[in-house]
Amino acid sequence: MALSQARKELGFLLSKPIRRILEIIVAVVLVLAIGIGVQAASEPRNLYWGCRGDDVSALQSQLNSLNFNCGNIDGIFGPKTHAAVLALQKSCGIAVDGIVGPQTRNAIAGLLAKSSPPTLYQGCRGDEVAELQKKLKAAGFNCGPVDGIFGPRTKAAVIALQQACGIKVDGIAGPQTWEALSKPIPTASAKPETPSRGSSVPRYTKVMTMVATAYCPCNQCNYPYGGKPSYIGLPLGHGIVAVDPNVIPLGTRLYIEGYGEAIAADTGGAIKGNRIDLCFSDHQSALKFGIQNVKVYVLP
């Protein structure tokens, strides 16, 4: 009788406060387990030899772009991908284990950030602009002085490069433009020829016979825009010509017989179709030129 009573009391003790404590412990363990599971699900998995999937394909694309060649992008972490990961880890001074975990991912992200060229446009300044200007000059696109200032002349040179390479023409030095500067500029299919006046024409992509008139920066020639720069912002003077943008896009580099090299930087109400207006430094020179038929060579 006494033993039975003791068992009942013990069961009572377990069924109340102790059971409650046990329930709390179980609840805490479940919450922790769920939290760990959610965290694990939100983080990318570690990649190593034998893994397959889209994340492996993404890794392979990144490795190839950083010149750690892993072969074809097939989504299979095989010996070539393993070797590329080892090479990357060694070059970055991190643990060389062939496993792509948080440390290796951070190293890849850092390298990608450094390797991505900046997007530059009119108004930008700095060493990156100066580097762009050096590359433009080396490729034969005159952007004026290498001063680290992305002004109208640099924009015009970028536009000319984009036209020559058949890429998007927007005057912005983005990834496509940087890539074009890293490769040989396409050569013109046309053969060089000697114009009727002057020396040999530079390498060109197209030649047209146009009706040329002349003007100068004076108020008489530019009324009511006297004192203002050309349409794309370049100061008026010898080497600036007005064109119909539907025939010759603004920013195009030109060689005009009897005049020399120029840039299509201006427009005019009467300059439509096969007409071109050449800017001279003074009014007398413009009057002397008059109206002539000239050959206009489009330069790359």
C-alpha positions in Angstrom: 0.0 0.0 0.0 2.8 2.4 1.0 4.8 1.5 -2.2 1.9 2.1 -4.4 1.3 5.5 -2.9 5.0 6.4 -3.3 4.8 5.5 -7.0 1.8 7.7 -7.5 3.5 10.7 -5.8 6.6 10.2 -8.0 4.5 10.1 -11.1 2.8 13.3 -10.0 6.2 15.0 -9.6 7.3 13.9 -13.1 4.0 14.9 -14.7 4.1 18.5 -13.5 7.3 20.6 -13.0 9.8 18.1 -14.4 7.7 17.4 -17.5 7.4 21.1 -18.0 11.1 21.5 -17.9 11.6 18.7 -20.3 9.1 20.3 -22.7 11.0 23.6 -22.6 14.3 21.8 -23.3 12.8 20.0 -26.3 11.3 23.3 -27.6 14.7 25.0 -27.4 16.5 22.2 -29.2 13.9 22.3 -32.0 14.3 26.1 -32.4 18.0 25.8 -32.6 17.8 22.9 -35.1 15.4 24.9 -37.3 17.7 28.0 -37.1 20.7 26.0 -38.1 18.8 24.5 -41.0 17.6 27.9 -42.3 21.1 29.3 -42.1 22.6 26.3 -43.9 19.9 26.6 -46.6 20.7 30.3 -47.1 24.4 29.8 -47.6 25.9 28.3 -50.8 27.2 24.8 -50.4 30.8 24.0 -50.5 32.0 22.7 -53.9 34.5 20.0 -54.4 35.6 17.2 -56.7 32.4 15.2 -57.7 29.9 18.0 -57.3 27.5 18.8 -60.1 25.0 21.6 -60.9 24.4 25.2 -61.9 26.6 26.5 -59.1 29.5 24.4 -60.4 28.8 26.0 -63.9 28.9 29.5 -62.3 32.2 28.6 -60.6 33.7 27.4 -63.8 32.7 30.6 -65.7 34.3 32.7 -63.0 37.5 30.7 -63.0 37.8 30.9 -66.8 37.2 34.7 -66.7 40.0 35.0 -64.2 42.3 33.0 -66.4 42.3 30.0 -64.2 41.4 27.6 -67.0 39.1 24.8 -66.0 38.0 23.7 -69.5 34.5 23.5 -70.7 31.7 24.9 -68.5 29.8 21.6 -68.0 28.6 21.9 -64.4 30.9 19.0 -63.4 33.6 19.5 -60.8 36.2 17.3 -62.3 40.0 17.2 -62.3 40.4 20.4 -64.4 38.1 22.4 -62.2 39.9 21.0 -59.1 43.3 22.0 -60.6 42.0 25.5 -61.4 40.7 25.9 -57.8 44.1 24.8 -56.4 45.9 27.3 -58.6 43.6 30.1 -57.6 43.9 29.3 -53.9 47.7 29.2 -54.2 47.9 32.5 -56.0 45.6 34.1 -53.3 47.6 32.7 -50.4 44.7 30.9 -48.8 44.2 27.3 -47.8 45.1 25.1 -50.8 42.6 22.2 -50.5 40.6 22.3 -53.8 37.4 23.0 -51.9 35.3 26.1 -52.7 34.1 27.3 -49.3 33.5 30.8 -47.9 37.2 31.8 -48.0 37.7 30.8 -51.7 34.4 32.4 -52.7 35.5 35.7 -51.1 38.9 35.4 -52.9 37.0 34.9 -56.2 34.7 37.9 -55.5 37.7 40.1 -54.8 39.5 39.1 -58.0 36.4 39.6 -60.1 35.9 43.1 -58.6 39.5 44.0 -59.5 39.3 42.6 -63.0 36.0 44.3 -64.0 36.9 47.5 -66.0 35.2 50.7 -64.9 32.3 52.2 -66.8 33.4 55.7 -67.9 31.4 58.5 -69.5 31.6 62.3 -70.2 32.3 64.1 -66.9 34.4 61.3 -65.3 37.9 62.2 -64.1 40.9 60.3 -62.8 43.6 57.8 -63.5 41.1 55.4 -65.1 40.1 58.0 -67.7 43.8 58.7 -68.4 44.3 55.0 -69.0 41.3 55.0 -71.4 42.8 58.0 -73.2 46.2 56.2 -73.6 44.5 53.1 -75.0 42.4 55.2 -77.5 45.5 57.0 -78.7 47.4 53.8 -79.1 44.6 52.4 -81.2 44.7 55.5 -83.4 41.7 57.4 -82.0 42.6 61.0 -81.2 41.1 62.1 -77.9 43.3 65.1 -77.3 45.7 65.3 -74.4 45.9 62.5 -71.8 44.6 64.6 -68.9 42.3 62.2 -67.1 39.2 64.3 -68.0 36.5 62.6 -70.0 35.4 65.5 -72.2 33.8 65.9 -75.6 37.0 64.8 -77.5 37.3 61.6 -75.5 33.7 60.9 -76.0 34.1 61.5 -79.8 37.0 59.1 -79.8 35.1 56.4 -77.9 32.2 56.8 -80.5 34.6 56.5 -83.4 36.1 53.3 -81.8 32.6 51.8 -81.2 31.7 52.5 -84.8 34.9 51.0 -86.2 34.4 47.8 -84.1 30.7 47.4 -84.8 29.6 47.6 -81.1 26.9 49.7 -79.4 27.6 53.4 -80.2 26.8 55.4 -77.0 30.0 57.2 -76.2 30.3 55.3 -72.9 33.3 53.2 -72.2 31.8 50.0 -70.8 32.8 46.3 -70.9 32.3 46.0 -74.7 34.5 49.1 -75.3 37.3 48.0 -73.0 37.2 44.6 -74.7 37.4 46.2 -78.1 40.5 48.2 -77.0 42.2 45.0 -75.9 42.0 43.5 -79.4 43.3 44.6 -82.8 41.0 47.2 -84.4 39.3 45.7 -87.5 41.1 46.7 -90.6 39.3 48.5 -93.4 38.4 46.5 -96.5 38.9 49.5 -98.8 42.3 50.0 -100.4 44.3 53.1 -99.6 44.3 55.7 -102.4 46.0 59.0 -103.0 43.6 62.0 -103.2 43.9 64.5 -106.0 45.4 67.0 -103.5 47.8 66.3 -100.7 49.4 63.2 -99.4 48.1 59.7 -98.9 44.9 59.2 -97.0 45.0 57.4 -93.7 43.5 54.0 -93.4 39.7 54.4 -94.0 36.5 52.4 -94.1 34.4 54.3 -96.6 34.8 57.2 -99.1 32.1 59.6 -100.4 32.0 62.5 -102.7 30.2 65.4 -101.0 29.4 69.0 -101.6 31.4 71.1 -99.2 30.8 74.6 -97.9 32.7 76.5 -95.3 32.2 78.5 -92.2 34.2 79.9 -89.2 33.5 80.6 -85.5 32.4 84.2 -86.1 29.0 85.5 -85.3 28.2 86.1 -88.9 28.7 82.4 -89.8 27.0 81.1 -86.6 24.1 83.4 -86.0 22.3 83.1 -83.6 24.8 80.6 -82.0 27.9 82.8 -82.1 30.4 82.1 -79.4 29.0 78.6 -78.7 30.8 75.3 -79.2 29.9 72.6 -81.7 26.9 70.4 -81.3 28.8 67.8 -79.3 30.6 70.4 -77.3 33.9 70.8 -79.1 35.2 74.3 -79.6 34.8 75.5 -83.2 37.9 75.7 -85.3 39.8 74.0 -88.1 39.1 70.2 -87.9 35.4 70.6 -86.9 32.9 69.8 -89.6 29.1 69.9 -89.7 27.3 66.9 -91.2 23.9 65.3 -91.5 24.0 62.7 -88.7 21.8 60.4 -90.8 24.7 60.2 -93.3 27.7 60.6 -91.1 27.2 59.9 -87.3 28.4 62.6 -85.0 31.8 61.7 -83.5 33.0 60.1 -86.7 36.7 60.8 -87.6 37.1 62.0 -91.2 39.8 62.9 -93.8 38.7 65.5 -96.3 40.8 66.1 -99.4 42.2 69.6 -99.5 41.3 70.1 -95.8 42.8 67.3 -93.7 41.6 65.3 -90.7 38.4 66.3 -89.0 35.7 65.2 -86.7 32.0 65.2 -87.4 31.1 67.4 -84.4 28.5 69.9 -85.7 25.2 70.1 -87.5 23.5 72.8 -89.6 20.0 73.6 -90.9 21.2 73.5 -94.5 23.5 70.5 -94.0 21.3 67.6 -95.2 22.1 64.5 -97.2 25.3 64.6 -99.2 26.5 68.0 -97.9 29.3 68.9 -95.4 30.3 72.2 -93.9 34.0 72.7 -93.0 35.0 75.0 -90.2 38.0 77.3 -90.8 39.9 79.4 -88.2 38.9 82.7 -89.8 36.2 84.2 -92.0 38.5 85.0 -94.9 39.6 81.4 -95.3 36.0 80.2 -95.2 35.1 82.7 -98.0 38.1 81.6 -100.1 37.1 78.0 -99.9 33.6 78.7 -101.2 31.7 75.6 -102.4 33.6 72.6 -103.7 33.1 68.9 -104.4 35.4 66.9 -102.2 36.1 63.3 -101.3 35.3 62.5 -97.7 37.1 59.5 -96.2 35.6 57.8 -93.1 38.4 56.8 -90.7 38.2 53.8 -88.3 
